[in-house]
Amino acid sequence: MANRLIESIPESYFKTAMSSDLTSGPLPLINLAVGIPDGRTPEVILETVAASVYKTENQRYVGFRGKPTLKDEIKIFYKKHYDVDLEDHNIALLYGTKSGLVQFPMTFIEPGEGVFLPNPGYPDYAPGVTLARGETYELPLLPENGYLPDYDILPEHELQNARLIYLNYPSNPLGAVADKEFFDRTVARFKGTRTKIVHDFAYATFAFDNRHPSILESDKSLECAIEIYSLSKGFNMSGFRTGFAVGNKEMIEAINTYQDHTQTGMWGVTQDASAEALRNEADILPRQQEKFRRRSIMVTEAFTEMGIPINPIKGGIFGWIKVPEGYDGETFRDFLIQELSMLVTPGLPFGSRGRAYIRISLAVEDTVLEETISRFRQVQHLW
């Protein structure tokens, strides 16, 4: 038996959904619930892996906090794209960014302190707060505000007790984005307070109208924020489980200290592959961005033409769709799997404000998206 703390955490929706037997309709199954880009890892990265495996240094423990070669590429990347200057103490390597996002509250808050989490937002933020014995506070994301939080409506007693606030732009699941002015306001609001900011930047690559800013551009002195960057999505490296956190040195030191005691350093091959990915980002990321920009336009235009209410996909790799009257996200998910053999994600796992929505993924081949649109046409009359 696990202890009571572990038993208090609900099962991961994605774990149970992906492992359960699906009874679908007569058509071939289309899985629109997966958030893993469908492309192959670029050849230059795979070639680096093949050569790196044979390096003697990578068959032993490497430095706990990462190879200088990888950290140097992270510094170059952030300077080039965001004009942010990083030192080693501003960088922590992550064994998949999900690990960093879930574990961070355990390393930084005291029991009973609060963490604002976006609603709707990524479901696995909340278990990290529970494991830290913290208090979860709702950060409402409302369409009338462009799905940006309004800090003025947050309860004062929660603001006083909050140690962290989580943000995620481009948003999973909303497809909403934030501009630099928003991050400027956010940093100005929380700088000098005890509340620090964690920005989940997993979908940084996927900008369809304007470039996505880093929150560190608004916190150049690195006083109050860290940013979590994933190589999984933009570089098609999901299976590598690699990413990094950058920013405020006290927050980064909390991550590094925790990992000093729970890890013995990221496998050298993974680090070499990550460094090569960043070294070749100018050849890799634009192609990935363009592929999903094209898909976002195709899906948004088709659903709008059908009269199906889809949130504008301004970034990221998901579509957020309001379900027809008489359904909630879960019952409509069941309807789609049984009638049209399409698996979607109901909105409720993303928070109470997602109850009347479903999320679809654009991370499938273009021909599959075309078939998805065709099948939705069969039920467009429901809206």
C-alpha positions in Angstrom: 0.0 0.0 0.0 1.2 3.5 -0.8 1.1 6.2 1.9 -2.0 8.3 2.3 -0.4 11.3 0.4 0.1 9.2 -2.7 -3.3 7.6 -2.4 -4.9 11.1 -2.2 -3.7 11.8 -5.8 -6.3 10.9 -8.5 -5.1 8.6 -11.3 -3.6 10.4 -14.2 -6.3 10.9 -16.8 -3.8 10.3 -19.7 -2.5 7.1 -18.1 -5.9 5.6 -17.7 -7.2 6.8 -21.0 -4.3 5.6 -23.0 -4.2 2.2 -21.2 -7.9 1.4 -21.3 -9.6 -0.8 -24.0 -11.5 1.3 -26.5 -14.7 0.1 -28.0 -15.0 2.2 -31.1 -17.4 2.3 -34.0 -17.1 0.6 -37.4 -14.6 3.1 -38.9 -10.9 2.9 -38.4 -9.9 4.6 -35.1 -8.6 8.1 -35.2 -6.7 9.0 -32.0 -6.9 12.8 -31.5 -6.1 12.5 -27.8 -2.3 12.2 -28.2 -0.1 15.3 -27.8 3.1 13.9 -29.3 4.2 15.4 -32.6 4.0 12.9 -35.4 7.3 13.5 -37.1 10.5 11.6 -36.9 13.4 12.8 -34.8 15.7 14.7 -37.2 18.5 12.7 -38.7 21.3 14.9 -37.4 20.2 14.2 -33.9 19.9 10.4 -34.5 23.4 10.4 -36.0 24.7 12.1 -32.9 23.1 9.5 -30.7 24.6 6.7 -32.7 28.1 8.1 -32.4 27.7 9.3 -28.8 26.8 5.8 -27.5 30.4 4.7 -28.1 32.0 7.5 -26.2 33.6 6.1 -23.0 32.6 9.2 -21.1 28.9 8.5 -21.8 29.1 4.9 -20.4 29.9 6.3 -16.9 28.4 8.8 -14.6 28.7 12.4 -16.0 28.6 15.6 -14.0 25.4 15.8 -11.9 24.4 19.2 -13.2 25.1 18.7 -16.9 27.8 18.9 -19.5 29.3 22.4 -20.3 28.6 21.7 -24.0 24.9 21.4 -23.5 24.7 24.4 -21.1 26.6 26.5 -23.6 24.1 25.7 -26.3 21.2 26.6 -24.0 22.9 30.0 -23.3 23.4 30.6 -27.0 19.8 29.6 -27.8 18.3 32.0 -25.2 20.6 34.8 -26.1 19.8 34.4 -29.8 16.0 34.1 -29.5 15.2 36.1 -26.4 18.3 38.3 -25.7 18.5 36.7 -22.2 21.9 36.2 -20.6 22.2 33.0 -18.6 25.0 31.6 -16.4 25.4 28.0 -15.3 23.5 28.8 -12.0 20.5 29.8 -14.1 20.2 26.4 -15.8 18.8 23.1 -14.6 18.5 20.1 -16.9 15.3 18.2 -16.7 14.5 14.5 -17.3 11.4 15.5 -19.2 9.8 18.8 -18.4 6.8 17.1 -16.9 9.1 15.9 -14.1 10.3 19.4 -13.5 6.8 20.9 -13.4 5.4 18.3 -11.0 8.5 18.1 -8.7 9.2 21.9 -8.4 6.6 22.7 -5.7 8.1 19.9 -3.5 11.5 21.7 -3.7 10.3 25.2 -3.2 7.1 25.7 -1.1 6.3 24.9 2.5 3.3 22.9 3.5 0.2 25.0 3.4 1.5 27.6 1.0 -0.5 28.3 -2.1 0.1 27.7 -5.8 -2.1 29.4 -8.5 -2.8 27.0 -11.3 -4.5 27.9 -14.6 -8.0 26.7 -15.1 -8.2 25.3 -17.8 -4.6 24.1 -17.6 -2.4 21.1 -17.8 -3.8 18.4 -15.4 -0.5 17.2 -14.0 0.4 20.6 -12.3 -2.0 19.9 -9.5 -0.4 16.6 -8.2 2.9 18.4 -7.7 1.1 20.8 -5.3 -0.5 17.9 -3.5 2.8 16.1 -3.1 4.2 19.3 -1.6 1.3 19.5 0.8 0.4 22.9 -0.6 -2.9 24.6 -1.4 -4.1 24.8 -4.9 -5.6 28.1 -6.0 -7.6 28.6 -9.2 -6.2 31.0 -11.8 -9.3 31.5 -14.0 -8.6 31.8 -17.7 -11.7 33.5 -19.3 -12.4 34.0 -23.0 -13.4 37.6 -22.5 -9.8 38.2 -21.3 -8.2 36.3 -24.2 -7.6 33.5 -21.7 -5.1 35.6 -19.9 -5.5 35.8 -16.1 -6.8 38.9 -14.4 -4.8 39.2 -11.2 -7.1 41.9 -9.8 -9.9 39.4 -9.3 -7.9 36.9 -7.3 -8.8 36.7 -3.6 -6.5 38.8 -1.4 -6.0 36.0 1.2 -4.8 33.7 -1.6 -2.5 36.3 -3.0 -0.9 36.8 0.4 -0.4 33.0 0.9 0.7 32.2 -2.7 4.3 31.1 -3.2 4.0 30.2 -6.9 2.0 30.9 -9.9 2.0 28.6 -13.0 1.5 30.0 -16.5 1.5 28.2 -19.8 1.6 30.1 -23.2 1.1 28.9 -25.8 -1.6 27.2 -23.8 -2.4 23.5 -23.5 -5.3 23.0 -24.1 -6.6 26.4 -25.2 -4.2 27.3 -28.1 -4.2 30.9 -26.5 -1.0 32.9 -26.5 0.5 35.8 -24.4 2.3 38.8 -25.6 5.3 40.6 -24.0 3.0 43.3 -22.5 1.2 40.6 -20.5 4.5 39.2 -19.2 5.7 42.7 -18.4 2.5 43.3 -16.3 2.9 39.9 -14.6 6.5 40.4 -13.7 5.8 44.0 -12.4 2.9 42.6 -10.4 4.9 39.9 -8.6 8.4 41.2 -8.5 9.3 42.1 -5.0 6.7 39.8 -3.5 7.1 36.2 -2.2 5.2 34.8 -5.2 7.5 33.4 -7.9 6.4 32.5 -11.4 6.8 29.2 -13.3 6.2 29.5 -17.1 5.7 26.3 -18.9 7.0 27.0 -22.4 6.6 23.5 -23.9 5.0 24.8 -27.1 7.4 27.7 -27.7 8.1 26.6 -31.3 4.5 26.8 -32.4 3.9 30.4 -33.2 1.3 31.1 -36.0 0.8 34.8 -36.0 3.5 36.4 -34.0 6.7 35.2 -32.2 6.1 33.8 -28.7 8.0 35.8 -26.1 9.8 34.3 -23.2 8.8 35.5 -19.7 12.5 36.1 -19.1 12.5 38.9 -21.6 10.3 40.7 -19.0 12.5 39.6 -16.1 15.9 40.3 -17.5 17.5 40.4 -14.1 16.0 37.0 -13.4 14.5 38.1 -10.1 11.1 36.3 -10.0 10.6 33.7 -12.7 11.8 30.5 -14.3 10.9 29.0 -17.6 10.5 25.4 -18.5 11.6 24.5 -22.1 10.9 21.2 -23.7 12.8 19.6 -26.6 10.0 17.0 -27.0 7.6 19.0 -29.2 9.7 21.3 -31.4 12.5 18.8 -32.0 10.4 15.6 -32.2 12.3 14.2 -29.2 9.4 13.1 -26.9 11.0 9.7 -26.2 14.3 11.3 -25.2 12.7 12.9 -22.1 14.8 16.0 -22.1 14.3 19.7 -21.4 15.6 22.4 -19.1 14.6 25.1 -16.7 16.2 28.5 -16.9 15.9 31.7 -14.9 16.0 32.8 -11.2 19.0 31.2 -9.6 17.4 30.4 -6.2 14.5 28.6 -8.0 17.0 26.8 -10.3 19.2 25.8 -7.3 16.2 24.2 -5.6 15.8 22.0 -8.7 19.5 21.2 -8.9 19.8 20.4 -5.3 16.8 18.0 -5.4 18.2 16.3 -8.5 21.7 16.0 -6.9 20.1 13.6 -4.4 17.6 11.8 -6.7 19.7 11.5 -10.0 23.3 10.9 -10.9 23.3 13.1 -14.0 21.4 12.9 -17.3 22.8 10.2 -19.6 25.6 11.7 -21.6 24.1 10.5 -24.9 20.9 12.4 -24.2 22.9 15.5 -23.4 24.9 15.2 -26.6 21.7 14.7 -28.6 20.1 17.8 -26.9 23.1 19.9 -27.6 23.1 18.9 -31.3 19.4 19.7 -31.5 19.9 23.2 -30.2 22.9 23.6 -32.5 20.7 22.8 -35.5 17.6 24.6 -34.4 17.6 27.0 -37.3 17.1 24.0 -39.7 14.7 22.1 -37.5 12.3 24.4 -35.7 11.0 26.5 -38.7 9.9 23.3 -40.5 8.0 22.1 -37.4 6.4 25.5 -37.0 5.2 25.7 -40.5 3.8 22.2 -40.5 1.6 23.0 -37.5 0.7 26.5 -38.7 -0.7 25.0 -41.9 -2.6 22.4 -39.9 -4.0 25.0 -37.5 -5.3 27.0 -40.4 -6.9 24.0 -42.1 -8.7 22.9 -38.9 -9.8 26.3 -37.8 -11.2 27.3 -41.2 -13.0 24.0 -41.6 -14.6 24.0 -38.2 -15.6 27.6 -38.5 -17.2 27.0 -41.8 -19.1 24.1 -40.3 -20.3 26.3 -37.4 -18.5 24.2 -34.8 -17.2 26.6 -32.1 -13.4 26.2 -31.9 -11.1 28.5 -30.0 -8.7 30.3 -32.3 -5.5 28.2 -32.5 -2.9 31.0 -32.1 -0.2 28.6 -30.8 0.5 25.1 -29.7 -0.8 21.9 -31.2 -4.4 21.6 -30.0 -7.9 22.6 -30.8 -10.3 23.5 -28.0 -13.9 22.9 -29.0 -17.2 23.7 -27.2 -19.5 20.6 -27.3 -23.2 20.8 -28.5 -26.1 21.5 -26.1 -27.1 18.4 -24.2 -23.5 17.1 -23.8 -20.5 17.6 -21.6 -17.0 16.8 -22.7 -17.1 13.3 -21.4 -20.5 12.3 -22.9 -19.5 13.8 -26.2 -16.2 12.0 -26.1 -18.1 8.8 -25.7 -20.5 9.7 -28.6 -17.6 10.4 -30.9 -15.8 7.2 -30.1 -18.9 5.1 -30.6 -20.4 6.8 -33.6 -17.4 8.1 -35.5 -14.5 6.1 -34.1 -12.6 9.3 -33.0 -10.9 9.5 -29.7 -10.7 13.0 -28.2 -9.9 14.3 -24.8 -12.7 15.7 -22.6 -12.1 19.1 -21.2 -12.8 18.3 -17.5 -9.3 16.9 -16.7 -8.0 20.4 -17.6 -10.1 22.0 -14.9 -13.7 22.8 -14.0 -13.9 25.4 -16.7 -13.3 22.7 -19.3 -16.4 20.7 -18.6 -18.3 21.8 -21.8 -15.3 21.3 -24.1 -13.2 18.7 -25.8 -9.6 18.9 -27.0 -8.3 17.6 -30.3 -4.7 17.2 -31.3 -3.1 18.4 -34.5 -0.3 15.9 -34.0 -1.5 13.5 -36.6 -0.8 13.2 -40.3 -2.5 15.7 -42.7 -4.6 12.9 -44.3 -5.8 12.0 -40.8 -6.8 15.6 -40.1 -8.7 15.7 -43.4 -10.6 12.6 -42.4 -11.3 14.1 -39.0 -12.9 17.1 -40.7 -14.9 14.8 -42.9 -16.2 12.9 -39.9 -17.1 16.0 -38.0 -19.1 17.2 -41.0 -21.4 14.2 -40.3 -22.4 15.6 -36.9 -22.1 19.4 -37.5 -25.9 19.6 -37.3 -25.6 19.0 -33.5 -24.4 22.5 -33.0 
